[in-house]
Amino acid sequence: MFHLITTSLIVRCQRVAALPFNLRICSTLSSAENQQTVQALYELSVDIQKVRKFKGWVLHQSPAYAKEVSDLLKDMGASGSIISHILTVHPESVLCHPEQLQAQKELWMTVCPNQKELVGIIEKFPTSFFAPSSHRDNQRQNINYLRSLNLNKRLITKLMASAPQSFSRPTEENKVMVCALQHAYLDLGGDEANMKIWLQKLLSQNPFALLKPPEDLRQNLLFLRDRGFSSTELLHLISKLKGFIIELNPDSMCQSLAYSQETMGCSEAELRDIILNCPALLYYPEAILAERFAVLLSAGIRMSQIMETPTILELTTQIVNYRIQLLRGHGYDVRTGSLEFLNGTKKNFEMSYGKLQLRRERPHFNPVAPLKGDD
């Protein structure tokens, strides 16, 4: 009997631990499911079994506002299937008080162009929208700060959806990182008139950039400068890395560069030129690089060809093998021709492949052959 009581208490404590802190203070945990919540979710075609499996604690809370949440989403233009999907993947949304949800909606609409787009964001990022009300002041202040930088509203919406942590923390922490990025841009010779566009592009490419310590950016730039890159080249690298300069670290870059240089047998100056054309070499680990070099070389491609078109290393081995087979089928030999036909995005490759098809199918015109005419 004592064992059963102990087990029951442990399970109960685990359920309470699973409940977000901001919801514990206003919700009551019951040993039985809240039948009103269960019925409301059934009527909304929510997958109850999935909710029970992954977030069953939600069904034991009281009060819950399934109907009110559904009505809010419906008024915003969400279809029944979208509402069902949102409540299935994020059932804790039914524990949000209707007044808090209305305030959250109004806050998002200060940067979101219309309710239809907001519904799309909630469908993809429900956790970002159904955030604790305790974060709202920080969210509002961070929105105001980013708008003071004249950043595009769509970008701010994207940041709120993709990296909500940036908005739940004090504005001062984001200011520190923004200032570090601005100073780095100007110190490397960037044009102040273009700084807003540059910052906007960087944050768009990496929404989590604001969450990184400024020291990481400083250390990465120092490492690359020590490897001989000029200020102009560093600014070029930051732009081409699409905001991921902050995700790197000197140790991993050192290993990747050492492996690439040894494999290609190039000088430091040649390696810098290759990196400027293919910055991805800075963050690919040695294992991935080894696999990609091996596949290219086994296909008969020369190392000199790889060095001339280093962006070929950005393609996975599966893509490379598939494209080589297609090109061979149309008589193109990657061992002797340019790798540009093999390289590029899917769209670029399809255009190149299409040109090869036309070249093969087009009949050859012989200018000295007699023309057929009427007898």
C-alpha positions in Angstrom: 0.0 0.0 0.0 2.8 2.4 0.9 4.5 1.5 -2.4 1.4 2.4 -4.3 1.0 5.8 -2.5 4.7 6.6 -3.1 4.4 5.7 -6.8 1.3 7.9 -7.1 3.0 10.9 -5.5 6.0 10.5 -7.8 3.8 10.5 -10.9 1.9 13.5 -9.6 5.2 15.4 -9.0 6.4 14.5 -12.5 3.2 16.0 -14.0 3.6 19.2 -12.0 7.3 19.4 -13.1 6.2 19.1 -16.7 3.8 22.0 -16.4 5.4 25.4 -17.4 5.9 27.6 -14.4 3.8 30.4 -15.8 0.8 28.1 -16.1 1.3 26.4 -12.7 0.2 29.5 -10.7 -3.1 29.8 -12.5 -4.0 26.2 -13.3 -5.0 23.4 -10.9 -3.7 19.9 -11.5 -6.4 17.2 -11.1 -5.8 13.4 -10.9 -8.7 13.0 -13.4 -8.9 14.5 -16.9 -10.8 17.7 -17.4 -13.8 16.2 -19.3 -14.9 19.7 -20.6 -11.4 20.1 -22.1 -11.4 16.6 -23.6 -14.9 17.1 -25.1 -14.0 20.5 -26.5 -10.9 19.1 -28.1 -12.8 16.2 -29.6 -15.3 18.6 -31.1 -12.4 20.5 -32.7 -11.1 17.2 -34.2 -7.9 17.3 -32.1 -5.9 14.1 -31.9 -6.6 13.4 -28.3 -4.5 10.2 -28.2 -1.5 12.2 -29.5 -2.1 14.8 -26.8 -2.4 12.1 -24.1 0.9 10.5 -25.3 3.1 13.6 -25.5 1.4 16.3 -23.3 -1.2 14.4 -21.3 -0.7 16.8 -18.3 -2.6 19.5 -20.2 -5.8 17.4 -20.0 -5.6 17.4 -16.2 -5.6 21.3 -15.9 -8.4 23.5 -14.8 -9.5 26.1 -16.0 -8.9 25.6 -19.7 -10.1 27.7 -22.6 -10.2 25.4 -25.7 -13.3 27.1 -27.1 -12.0 30.6 -26.5 -8.7 29.8 -28.2 -10.5 28.2 -31.1 -12.8 31.2 -31.5 -9.8 33.6 -31.5 -8.0 31.6 -34.2 -11.2 31.3 -36.2 -11.9 35.1 -36.0 -8.4 35.5 -37.4 -9.3 33.4 -40.4 -7.9 30.0 -39.4 -9.7 27.0 -40.9 -10.9 24.1 -38.8 -8.0 21.9 -39.9 -5.5 24.5 -39.0 -7.0 25.0 -35.6 -7.0 21.2 -35.0 -3.4 21.0 -36.0 -2.3 23.9 -33.7 -4.2 22.4 -30.7 -2.8 19.0 -31.4 0.9 20.0 -31.6 0.6 22.7 -28.9 -2.3 21.7 -26.6 -1.0 23.9 -23.7 -2.4 26.8 -25.7 -5.8 26.1 -24.2 -4.4 27.1 -20.8 -3.8 30.7 -21.9 -6.3 33.1 -20.6 -8.4 34.8 -23.4 -7.4 38.3 -22.3 -3.7 37.3 -22.5 -4.2 35.9 -26.0 -6.0 39.0 -27.2 -3.1 41.1 -25.9 -0.6 38.8 -27.6 -2.5 39.1 -30.8 -2.5 42.9 -30.7 1.3 42.9 -30.0 2.1 40.7 -33.0 -0.2 42.8 -35.2 2.1 45.8 -34.6 4.7 44.1 -36.9 2.7 41.4 -38.8 1.1 42.8 -42.0 -2.2 41.0 -41.7 -4.1 38.3 -39.7 -3.7 35.7 -42.4 0.1 35.8 -42.1 -0.2 35.7 -38.3 -2.3 32.5 -38.6 0.5 31.0 -40.8 3.1 31.9 -38.2 1.0 30.4 -35.3 0.6 27.2 -37.4 4.3 26.9 -37.9 5.6 28.4 -34.6 2.8 28.0 -32.0 5.3 28.1 -29.1 6.4 31.6 -30.2 2.8 33.0 -30.2 1.5 31.3 -27.0 4.4 32.7 -25.0 4.1 33.4 -21.2 2.4 36.7 -20.5 5.4 37.5 -18.2 7.5 38.0 -21.4 5.2 40.5 -23.0 6.9 43.7 -21.6 10.3 42.4 -22.9 8.7 41.5 -26.2 7.2 45.0 -26.6 10.5 46.7 -25.7 12.5 44.5 -28.1 10.0 45.2 -30.9 10.3 49.0 -30.3 14.1 48.7 -30.2 14.4 46.9 -33.5 11.9 49.2 -35.1 14.1 52.1 -33.9 16.9 50.6 -36.0 14.5 51.0 -39.0 14.5 47.2 -39.6 11.8 45.8 -41.8 8.6 44.7 -40.0 8.6 41.4 -41.8 12.1 40.7 -40.5 11.0 41.5 -36.9 8.1 39.1 -37.4 10.5 36.4 -38.6 12.8 36.9 -35.7 9.9 36.7 -33.2 8.7 33.5 -34.8 12.0 31.8 -35.3 14.0 33.0 -32.3 11.4 34.0 -29.6 14.2 33.8 -26.9 15.6 37.0 -28.4 12.4 38.8 -27.5 11.7 37.2 -24.1 15.0 38.6 -22.6 15.8 42.2 -21.7 16.4 44.6 -24.6 19.9 45.5 -23.3 21.2 42.0 -24.1 20.1 42.4 -27.7 21.6 45.9 -27.9 25.0 44.6 -26.9 25.0 42.1 -29.8 23.6 44.6 -32.3 26.3 47.1 -31.4 29.0 44.4 -31.7 27.8 43.6 -35.2 27.6 47.3 -36.2 31.1 48.0 -34.9 32.5 45.0 -36.7 30.9 46.1 -39.9 32.3 49.6 -39.7 35.8 48.5 -38.4 36.1 46.2 -41.5 35.4 49.2 -43.8 31.7 48.8 -44.3 29.7 51.8 -45.6 27.6 53.3 -42.8 24.9 54.2 -45.4 24.5 50.5 -46.1 24.8 49.2 -42.5 21.0 48.9 -42.0 20.6 46.7 -45.1 23.7 44.6 -44.1 22.4 44.1 -40.6 18.9 43.3 -41.8 20.3 40.7 -44.2 22.5 39.1 -41.6 19.6 38.7 -39.1 17.3 37.4 -41.8 19.9 34.7 -42.7 20.5 33.8 -39.1 17.6 34.7 -36.7 19.6 33.3 -33.8 22.5 35.7 -34.2 21.3 38.0 -31.4 21.5 35.1 -28.9 25.2 34.6 -29.4 27.9 36.3 -27.2 29.6 39.2 -28.8 32.9 37.6 -27.8 32.3 34.7 -30.2 32.2 37.2 -33.1 35.4 39.0 -31.9 37.3 35.7 -31.5 36.3 34.4 -34.9 37.3 37.7 -36.7 40.7 37.7 -34.8 41.4 34.1 -35.9 40.6 34.8 -39.5 42.7 38.0 -39.5 45.6 36.0 -38.1 45.2 33.6 -41.0 46.0 36.5 -43.3 42.5 37.8 -44.4 42.3 41.5 -45.0 39.5 43.7 -43.6 37.9 43.8 -47.1 38.1 40.0 -47.3 36.7 39.6 -43.8 33.7 41.8 -44.7 33.2 39.7 -47.8 33.4 36.5 -45.7 30.8 37.7 -43.1 28.4 38.6 -45.9 28.9 35.3 -47.8 28.6 33.2 -44.6 25.0 34.4 -44.3 25.1 35.3 -40.6 26.8 32.1 -39.6 30.2 33.7 -38.8 28.9 33.8 -35.2 28.2 30.0 -35.1 31.9 29.2 -35.8 34.7 28.8 -33.4 38.5 29.1 -33.9 39.3 25.4 -33.0 36.9 23.9 -35.5 37.9 26.4 -38.2 41.6 25.6 -37.6 40.9 21.8 -38.1 38.9 22.3 -41.2 41.4 24.6 -42.8 44.3 22.4 -41.9 42.6 19.4 -43.5 41.6 21.3 -46.6 45.1 22.7 -47.1 46.7 19.3 -46.7 44.3 17.5 -49.0 44.5 20.1 -51.8 48.2 20.7 -51.3 47.8 24.4 -51.7 49.6 27.4 -50.2 48.2 29.7 -47.5 47.4 32.4 -50.2 45.7 29.8 -52.4 43.7 28.5 -49.5 42.5 32.1 -48.7 41.3 32.5 -52.3 39.5 29.2 -52.1 37.8 30.1 -48.8 36.7 33.4 -50.3 35.0 31.5 -53.1 33.7 28.8 -50.8 33.3 30.0 -47.1 31.5 26.8 -46.3 35.0 25.1 -45.9 35.3 27.0 -42.6 32.5 25.1 -41.0 32.4 21.7 -42.6 34.0 19.1 -40.2 36.9 17.0 -41.4 34.7 13.9 -41.8 32.3 15.5 -44.2 35.1 17.1 -46.2 36.9 13.8 -46.4 33.8 12.1 -47.8 33.1 14.8 -50.4 36.7 14.9 -51.6 36.7 11.1 -51.9 33.5 10.9 -54.0 34.8 13.6 -56.4 38.2 12.0 -56.8 36.7 8.5 -57.2 34.6 9.9 -60.1 37.9 10.9 -61.9 37.7 14.6 -61.1 41.1 16.2 -60.6 42.1 18.1 -57.5 42.9 21.1 -59.8 39.3 21.1 -61.0 38.0 21.1 -57.4 40.3 24.0 -56.5 39.0 26.0 -59.5 35.4 25.3 -58.5 35.5 24.8 -54.7 31.8 25.4 -54.2 31.4 21.8 -55.6 32.2 20.8 -52.0 29.0 22.3 -50.8 27.0 19.5 -52.5 26.3 16.3 -50.7 27.8 13.1 -52.0 24.3 11.8 -53.1 23.7 14.9 -55.2 27.1 14.7 -56.8 26.7 11.1 -57.7 23.2 11.7 -59.1 24.2 14.6 -61.2 27.3 12.9 -62.6 25.1 10.0 -63.8 22.7 12.4 -65.5 25.5 14.2 -67.2 27.2 11.0 -68.4 23.9 9.9 -69.9 24.1 13.0 -72.1 27.7 12.5 -73.1 29.2 15.1 -70.7 32.5 13.9 -69.1 33.1 15.7 -65.8 36.7 14.5 -65.8 37.6 16.7 -68.7 34.9 19.4 -68.8 34.1 22.3 -66.5 32.6 21.5 -63.1 30.2 24.4 -63.5 27.7 22.0 -65.2 27.8 19.9 -62.1 27.8 22.7 -59.6 25.1 25.1 -58.3 21.6 24.9 -56.9 19.0 22.5 -58.2 17.6 25.3 -60.4 21.1 26.1 -61.8 21.8 22.5 -62.5 18.5 21.9 -64.2 19.2 24.9 -66.5 22.7 23.5 -67.3 21.3 20.0 -67.8 18.6 21.4 -70.1 21.2 23.1 -72.3 23.0 19.8 -72.7 19.8 18.1 -73.7 19.1 20.7 -76.4 22.7 20.5 -77.6 22.3 16.7 -78.0 18.9 16.7 -79.6 19.5 19.6 -82.0 20.3 18.3 -85.5 23.6 19.3 -87.0 23.4 21.5 -90.0 25.8 20.7 -92.8 26.3 23.9 -95.0 27.6 22.0 -98.0 25.0 19.3 -98.1 22.4 19.7 -100.9 19.0 20.9 -99.9 16.0 18.9 -100.8 13.7 20.7 -103.1 10.6 19.9 -105.2 11.2 17.8 -108.3 
